[in-house]
């Protein structure tokens, strides 16, 4: 399983635009075949900071997601609401029961 953390710093006056774009991205991403989870978290410590937590079956699923029209649309719109470049972290892991 691949885990991706996308850290986002959003302009304070653009949070509504960001929320709408994120809702669309998350909904469509969750419907992708290799997606195991997709959540948006808002920081309680830093204003206007968010983290998207993505869980993917394998690298092929991530590659397909990266080429998806909904991710490309989000990336194209991102400069209108981002206060700083997105920071990405990727990990390999497995669930523990």
VMD Tcl script that draws the C-alpha trace (Angstrom):
set ca {
  {0.00 0.00 0.00}
  {1.18 3.54 -0.75}
  {0.32 6.44 1.55}
  {0.56 10.03 0.34}
  {0.35 13.12 2.52}
  {-0.24 16.32 0.54}
  {0.28 19.38 2.76}
  {-1.50 22.51 1.59}
  {-1.35 26.13 2.79}
  {-4.46 27.91 1.52}
  {-5.02 31.66 1.14}
  {-7.43 32.69 3.94}
  {-9.80 34.44 1.52}
  {-9.84 31.45 -0.87}
  {-10.88 28.64 1.47}
  {-14.34 28.34 -0.10}
  {-12.80 27.84 -3.55}
  {-10.38 25.30 -2.09}
  {-13.13 23.41 -0.24}
  {-15.22 23.06 -3.40}
  {-12.24 21.90 -5.48}
  {-11.18 19.46 -2.74}
  {-14.70 18.00 -2.41}
  {-14.78 17.25 -6.13}
  {-11.26 15.79 -6.14}
  {-11.91 13.60 -3.10}
  {-15.24 12.28 -4.35}
  {-13.86 11.31 -7.76}
  {-10.60 9.94 -6.32}
  {-12.46 7.68 -3.88}
  {-14.25 6.14 -6.88}
  {-10.96 5.14 -8.53}
  {-10.31 1.40 -8.62}
  {-7.03 1.44 -6.68}
  {-8.05 3.95 -4.03}
  {-8.25 2.62 -0.47}
  {-8.97 5.96 1.23}
  {-8.85 9.72 0.71}
  {-9.36 12.25 3.51}
  {-8.93 15.98 4.00}
  {-7.79 17.14 7.43}
  {-7.61 20.75 8.67}
  {-4.86 21.66 11.12}
  {-5.93 22.71 14.60}
  {-2.50 24.27 15.15}
  {-1.88 26.35 12.02}
  {-4.55 28.44 10.30}
  {-5.37 27.63 6.69}
  {-3.22 24.48 6.69}
  {-4.63 21.21 5.39}
  {-3.38 17.69 4.75}
  {-4.85 15.28 2.22}
  {-4.20 11.69 3.27}
  {-4.39 9.26 0.37}
  {-4.18 5.46 0.49}
  {-3.50 3.57 -2.74}
  {-3.27 -0.14 -3.54}
  {0.00 0.17 -5.48}
  {2.17 2.41 -7.66}
  {0.05 1.65 -10.72}
  {-3.02 3.06 -8.96}
  {-1.08 6.21 -8.04}
  {0.12 6.59 -11.63}
  {-3.44 6.30 -12.94}
  {-4.62 8.83 -10.35}
  {-1.86 11.25 -11.34}
  {-3.11 11.14 -14.94}
  {-6.80 11.51 -14.02}
  {-8.72 14.49 -15.34}
  {-10.00 15.39 -11.86}
  {-6.49 15.60 -10.38}
  {-5.27 17.59 -13.37}
  {-8.21 20.00 -12.95}
  {-7.37 20.43 -9.24}
  {-3.71 21.11 -10.06}
  {-4.70 23.67 -12.70}
  {-6.96 25.49 -10.22}
  {-4.52 25.26 -7.28}
  {-2.63 28.54 -7.94}
  {-5.88 30.42 -7.32}
  {-6.14 29.19 -3.71}
  {-2.65 28.07 -2.64}
  {-0.54 30.40 -0.48}
  {2.58 28.24 -0.95}
  {3.60 25.24 -3.06}
  {2.08 21.91 -2.04}
  {4.41 19.60 -0.10}
  {4.13 15.88 -0.79}
  {5.32 12.93 1.29}
  {4.99 9.32 0.14}
  {5.32 6.17 2.24}
  {4.93 2.44 1.81}
  {3.00 0.64 4.49}
  {0.61 -2.12 5.42}
  {-2.42 -2.11 7.68}
  {-2.19 -3.73 11.09}
  {-5.22 -5.56 12.43}
}
mol new
graphics top color blue
foreach p $ca { graphics top sphere $p radius 0.5 }
foreach p [lrange $ca 0 end-1] q [lrange $ca 1 end] { graphics top cylinder $p $q radius 0.2 }
display resetview
